[in-house]
Amino acid sequence: MTWGAELVKIRRLLRDPSGNIWSDGQLRRLWNQVQYDLQSRTTVLQTVRTQRVPGLWQIAYMHDWEHQYLPETLSSYYQCLSRHGGAVFCHRWEPQTVSEAGSDVSDYGAHFTQPWEAWAGLTPAQKIRNQFPANMRSLRYIAYDEEPLSFTTEKRVQQSDISYITNEGRPFAYYEGEDVEASYVLYPRPSTGFSDELSGDGVFLYSSDEDTGDAEASGQHVPGPHQPGPHQPGPHIPSGGSSSSGGSGAFGQVVVFEGYGESGEGVSIDAITTIDNVFMVYDVSPLEVQTETDPTDWPQFLQKYVRYGVVARAYGANTDGRIPSLSQYWLRRYLGGVKVIEKFKINRRNDRDYSLTTKGIPAKRARRRLPRLPDTYPAVGP
């Protein structure tokens, strides 16, 4: 369902189909506010994501001032190398020489401008960052190579391992980056190998053997001709395309539909396995709608509750259409929807036949604690 279709329904409830009282921009801002409020109250929107290791970034830049000149059509930016004042340096001795603090310092290894270069047979001299999904609100579960990861901080890692940047092995923890890119770093650095075999057209992708596959292997039907193998998400989306995601018929794969072409070119598919990659479950932060063709993040059976909240705020706004009684009426329906969603979440948890636990560790059983007298209490016999 697009925002344009929701706008028509909202105007019907407001009895303002022509927009004489509430403009499209006002209702759009109210929709973005209400959907954020509803998600904050219920956290009902959740999704899964599998990310490649090394991670994919659409473009790299060095200086802070370059950020404002980056293409607006792209969103995944990687600020590479090290910053010192207004300059960018590749080696550790360079800022010490500039600041006249000496240059007798050895570097950890090689620096890079894209994370995949750190797997090109080199020992990296900087942390390898991965980017959290843009629509992530809070992380519920994260695993690497189908094994759960523990959360830590960079300070703790530094205190226990002075060579944490160059150490290589199987990651068992992660810590968040210090920048504003919403990134994280796996510890220790995973020893993942990859090949540079190219497949498909346009922008190519470095992929491992586990990532190869076509539409038949991923359990998805693709109309039109297509190229086997993964395609890089982001810039290589034909005009007029749309973006969505779907689960795979095979275990351990997440298939992402990146777009479709109007000339019958088929669907661009990115099939990512959980082997040697990061798998995460997280609460979604609903993306703001901008145009009438933008899809909403809410499933159809929950969209009406967001609609109720928009109507309640519209009737309560200081406009010519303000009717406090109707505002209170629709607010009660909105808050009633919050209670319905909470009950839905409880029933959904009860219906699950699985739980997120660590392999090999028995599940904790809840013990019912009964009241007892203190040990110093005198014994009383018959």
N, C-alpha and C positions, 0 to 999 in steps of 0.2 A: 504494500500500500504506500502510495506516495503522499507527500505533504499536500499536494494539490487536491487529492481526493479527501483528505482529512479536513482541509480548509472549507470545502463545500459542506460537509456535515456539520462543522462547527457553526458556520453562518446560518444553517438551517435552525439549529438550536437557539441561536441568538436572535432569530427573526430579522436578520440583516443580510439578505442574499446579495444586495447590490453594494455593500460596503459603505453605506452612508454614515455610519457611526464609527465602526471599528475598521481601520485600514488593514491591509494584508500584513504590513510590517508589524503592527501592534499584536495581531494574533500570532504571528510567527514568533515574536519574542516571548509571548506568554507560553506558547507550546514548548519552547526550549527551557523556560524556567520550570514549568510543571513537570516535564519528563525528568529533569534533574532532581526535583524534589521527590518524585515518586520512587526513583531508583535509590535515593538516599534513605528513604523510609523502609523500603522492602528488599533492596539488593536482589531483585528477582531475575534480572538479566545477567546471565552467565554464558561464557563460551569457552572453547578450547582453541589452542593455537600451537602449532609445531613450527619452530624456528630452526633455520639451518645454522650449523656451526662449521665454518665461519659465517657470521651474519651477512646479510645483504644490505648494502647502502646504495642509494641512487646516485649520490654525488658527494665528493670530498672537497673541503675548503680549508684554508689555513688561518686567515685573519678574521677577527670579529666583524670588521666592517664589510667583509664579503657576504655576510649572511643576508643583508638587505637586497643584494643583487642576484640571489639565487632564483631559479625558475619557480614560479608560483604553482606550476602543475606538478611539481615534485614535493615530497614531504620528508623523505628519509635522508638527512644530511649527516655527514661524518666530519667533525673537525679534527684533523690529523696533526701529527707531530706535537711538539711542545711549545708553549707560549711563555715568553719572558718579556714583560713590558709590552712594547709595541712590535716586537720581533718574533719570528718563528725559528726554532732551532731543531736540528736533527740529532745532535750528539750532546752528551752531558757536559763536555768540557767547553762548549761554545758560550753558554751564559756565564760561566765562571771567568772566561777570558774577557768578555765584554764588561763585566763588573769588576775586573782586576782583582779577582779573588784567587787567581791561579788557574792552571790548566792541567794539573797532575791528577787527573781522575780518569778511571777506566769506565767504559760504557758496558752495559749488560750484553748488548748484541746489536742487531740491526733494527732500524726504524722503518716504518712503512706508512703509506698514505691510504691504503685500503686493508681491512682486516684479513682478507684472503691471502695477502702477501706474507703474513706471518706463518702460513703453512707451506711456504715454498722452499722448504729445506733450510730455513734460517732460524736462529735463536732470537726472538723478538726482544727489543729493549724497552718496550712499553706495554701497558696493560691492553688486553684485547677486549674491547667493549662490545656488548650486544645490546640492542635497543628493545625496550619493552614495547608492546603493541600500543599504537596511538590511542586506542579506545579503552585501555585498561584503567580501571578505577582502583581496584585492590586485588592483590594476588592471593589465590586460594591454595594453589598446589603447583609445584615446579619440579621437574625431573630431567635428568640427563641420561641418555641411553637406557631409559626405562627404570632408572634408579632415582629415588627422591633426593633432593638437594636440601641442605640445611642453610639457614640464613646466618650470616656473620657480618662483621664490619671489616673494613680495610685495616683499621687500627689493630684489631685482634690478630689479623693475619700477619701484619708486620711484626708484632711482638713475638709470634711463635715461629716465623719463618722469614729470615732476612733476604732470602733468595726467592721470594714468592712470585716475582715477575718472570723469572726464567724457569722456575720449576714446572715440570711437565708430568702428567699422569692422568688418572681417572678423576674427574671432578666429583667432589662430595659436598661442596658448599658454594655459595655465591654471595657477593656483596654488591651494594649499589654504588654507582659511579658518583663522582664529585661534581659532575657538570649538570647542566639543566636539560640534557637530552633524554632524561628518563632511561638511563642505561644501567646495565649490570655487568659484572665480571665473574666468570667461572673460576673457581679455585680448586685444585691447581689447573694450569692451562691444559686443556684436553689435547691428547696426542692423536688427533683425527687426521687421517690422510685423505687426499682427494685427487682426482684426475682432472686434467684440463681438456677433456674431450668435449667438443662443441656439438650442439644439436639444435635444430630449429633455425628460424630466421630472425633477423633484427638483432636485438640486444641478447648476447649469449650469457650463459651462466656456468660457473664452475660447479660441478656436481660430483657426488660420490656414486659408487656402483649401486648402492641401495636406492638411489633416487630415480634410477631409470625405470621407465614403464610407460604404458600408453593408456588410452581410455578404457580398454577392456580389462587391464590389470587393476585399475583403480576403482572399478565397479561403477563407472559413470558412463552414460550415453552422451556422445558428442555429435551433434548434427554437423554435417559437412566434412570436408577433408581436414585433416589435422596432421601435425608433425609429432611423432613419438618423442617422448622425453620431456623434461621440465623446461619451462620458459620463465624468464625472470619477471616478477611482478613490477608494476610501476610504470615506467615510461612507454613500454611497448604494448599499449592498449589501443586498438583501432578506434577511430572516432565513432561516436554513437554507441560505445560499449557501456556495459554496466558491470558492477563488481558485486560478487556474493561469495558465500562459502558453503561447502557441503561436506558431509562425512563420507568416508570411503567404505566400500563394501568389504575390503580386505582389512584385517586387523592391523593396527599400528600405522595407518596412513591417514593424512588429512589432505583432501583435495580442494584446491582453491580455484574457482572460476574467475579469471582475470578480465574477461571481456569477450565481446563477440563482434564480428564484422558485418556490416550491412551487405557486403558483396559475396556472402556465402563462404567466407574463409574459415568458418568453424570457430571453436572455442579454444582459448589459450588456457592450458591446464598446468598447475604446479602440484605434483604429487610428492609429498614430503613424508618420509618414514620417521619413526621415533628412534631408530638406531643411530647412534652417534649424533643425535640432535636434541634440542631442548623441547620438552613438552610442558605446557602450562595450562592451568585452569584459573580463570580470573573473572571478577565481576566487571561488567561492561559499564563504561561511562557513555551514555547516549550521545551520539554526535549531533551537533546542532544542524537543523535544516536551514538551507539558504534559499533554494529555489523550489518551485512547485514540483519539479521532477525528482527532487531528492527523496530517496526511500527513508522510511522511519525504521528505527531499530526495534520497535515493539511488535510482538506477534499480534495477530488480528484479535484474539480474545482479550487482550489487555489494552488495546488502543482506546477503547471507550472510556477507561478510567482517566487516561490523560486528557481525553476530550472533556470529561466532566470538570476537571480542574481548570482547564482553559476557560470554559464558560463561566465558572464561578468567579474567577479573577476578572473576567471581562465585565460581568454585571456589577462587580464591586469597585471597578475603576472609576475615577472621577471624570466621567464623560457624560454626554447627553443620554446615553443608554443605561445609566446607573439605576439599578433596582435592587436594593439591599435584600429584600425578601427572596428574590430569585437567586441572588448570590449565595445566601445561606442554604437554600434548597439544594443547589448543585454542589456546594461544599460538603453537605452531609452525604451526598451520593459519592463524592470523591473519597472522603474518609472511610465510607463503607467499603469502597473498592480496595482500600489499603488493607482492611481486615480480611477481606476475601482472599487477597493475594497472600497474606500471612498464613491463612489456613491452607491455601493451595501448596505453599512451600512445605508445610508440615506433612501433608499427605504425600507429596512427591518424595520426601525423604523416607517416609515409611514404606513406600512401594519399591525402593531401590534394593537390588540384590547384591550390591557391591559397596565397598567402602575404600577410601584412600588410606592404606596402611603401608608400613615398611615391610618388605619381604623378610621372612624368618623371625619376626618379632610377634609373639602372641598378642592378641587384642586384649585390652584392659576391660575387666568386668566391673561394673558398678556394684559396690557393696553398700548395702543398706545399713547405715550406722544406727544402732539402738542406744538409748540412754543407759548409762551405767554409773554406779556409785564410785567415788574415789577409792583408791587402794587403802587409804588410812581409815576408812569407815569401819567401825567395829562389826565383826561378824555377829549375826543374830541367828540363833538356832531355835529349834522347837522346844 
